[in-house]
Amino acid sequence: MEAANSTVGRKMNVRVIIPSKQASNLLPCLRSLHLNQPNLDPSQITIIDDGLDWSAMTSGGDAHWMGRLNVVDGTTPFVFARNVNLGLRIARSENAHAFVLNDDAVLETRNGLGILLHHLETSDYGILSPSVDSAGNRNQNNRGEFGLIRSEPRMLCFMAVLIRRDLVVADKPGLMDERYIDYGMDDDDYCRDTTQAGWKLGVVDDVVINHTILVSTFRGQNKGGDFSANMRRFIAKHGVDNWGQSKATSKFAHLFPF
């Protein structure tokens, strides 16, 4: 971990992207970054503003660094992929890695982002996830395998993921697919494109994200939980479901259009 700790004192080539609507989530999320990653300049953080109450954001003692955040108006109606892409385009223009972070995710590890960057830049992984106390993919839960990257064969949930700049600037996967206008499958899709491009997915137990202390905010046409509309789009695009199963073996056979 000595090499990873060396990232504390230097500016990191990363663009942090946080779509947010609620100051009650965003404030603790940002404070965890400010506390645990002190060499991350606030200007390297892009907030995709989905209707934030900025008076609640700047009423405390954080105004001195909050004012240096990069803030971009989100596109309405809210689509996760479309709004994350606003930040990915900035990362692309900077030739920077992209750290996509939900506003309900709290970084609990000192120099956590630096550790992720160290692992990313010294490996052939395309996307890395910290360990998360609650994730749709249970493989992202902490297993205590410290100092290692655990390979993930299929997908990583995008509540906190570091995406290699090689992918961000590429044509594929590049940006997220904005056709996923409902709930889910947008991260499955990006991960599938990543592995098909020859990059690996991994989980780093050395870095911990708390995903249960704050309340998730579902926005958009589908408020969360029902991914059938986006699953249909995924199947139409890839010819298989998000587990790589054809209609003959898929538990989502009823969603296949052929």
C-alpha positions, 0 to 999 in steps of 0.5 A: 500500500506504500505506492498507493499512499504516494498519491496523497501528495500529488494531483490526480488525473481524475474527474469525479462525477456526481449526479445529485438532487438532494443536498442532504445526500450530497453534503456528506458525500462531498465531505467524505471526499474532502476529508479522505482525499485532501489532494482532490481539488474541488474543481475536479468534482463535477456536480450534475445538478438535478434540482439542488437547493444550493442555499442548503449546500452553502449554509455551513462552513463548507462555502470556502471549497464548495464554491470551487466545485464544477457544477453542470445543469442536469438534463431533464427529464432525468436519465442517469446515463445522459446526465453522467455523460455530461461529466464523462465528456468533461473527463474526455476533454481532459484525457482523465479517468472518471470516478462516477459516484452516487450522491448517497455513497460515502467514502470511508477510506483514507486516500481511497480514490488514490488507492483505486487510481494506483490499482487502475494505473498498474493493471489491465483493469478497465473499471474498478469498484470499491467494496460497497456495503450494499450493492445489487451485485453482491460480488462488490461486497467486502470479502477482506481480500486486501491488497488485491483486485478481485476480478468480476466477470460480468458487471459492476453496479455504478454507485461508485466506479472508477473508469479508465481514461482509455475507455472514456476517450474511446468510441466504445464504450466511451459514453454511456448509452442514453437509450436506457431511459428507465431503471437499470441495465445502463451499467450492465451495458457499459460493463459488457462493452468494456469486457468486449473491448478487452478490459477487465472489471474488478473490486478493490476491498482496500477501499470502502464505500458506505451505501446505506447511511444515506437515502437513495433518490430514484429519479426519472420515468421509472422510480427504481426496482422494475428494470424490465423496460431497460432489459428489453433494450439490453436484449435488443442491443446484445441479443442476450440478457444481462447474464449472457443468456439466450432466450432458450435459457434466460429467466427473462425469456418473456422480454425477448422480442424474437 
